Amino acid sequence: MKAIEIINKELATFDRSIVATPRNRKALDAFAKANQGSSDVILTQMAVQFGYIEALKLVALELQSKND
């Protein structure tokens, strides 16, 4: 299995995650502001998932640019 296929498979798992993963930083910030200190565990998980997705996207871009 190619690295890009592994990354795409991993990214797809977040569509079925129990905790919603924000699509962008603005959505994450909006949730953080709206929760006003409650649901910190959920906020933390959302932030972790968002960061992981952003890292995977960066790796995928680097791999793609090296293969082009």
Secondary structure in CASP SS format (residue, H / E / C, confidence):
PFRMAT SS
TARGET T0000
AUTHOR 0000-0000-0000
METHOD secondary structure of the structure
MODEL  1
M C 1.00
K C 1.00
A H 1.00
I H 1.00
E H 1.00
I H 1.00
I H 1.00
N H 1.00
K H 1.00
E H 1.00
L H 1.00
A H 1.00
T H 1.00
F H 1.00
D H 1.00
R H 1.00
S C 1.00
I C 1.00
V C 1.00
A C 1.00
T C 1.00
P C 1.00
R C 1.00
N C 1.00
R H 1.00
K H 1.00
A H 1.00
L H 1.00
D H 1.00
A H 1.00
F H 1.00
A H 1.00
K H 1.00
A H 1.00
N H 1.00
Q C 1.00
G C 1.00
S C 1.00
S C 1.00
D H 1.00
V H 1.00
I H 1.00
L H 1.00
T H 1.00
Q H 1.00
M H 1.00
A H 1.00
V H 1.00
Q H 1.00
F H 1.00
G H 1.00
Y H 1.00
I H 1.00
E H 1.00
A H 1.00
L H 1.00
K H 1.00
L H 1.00
V H 1.00
A H 1.00
L H 1.00
E H 1.00
L H 1.00
Q H 1.00
S H 1.00
K H 1.00
N H 1.00
D C 1.00
END
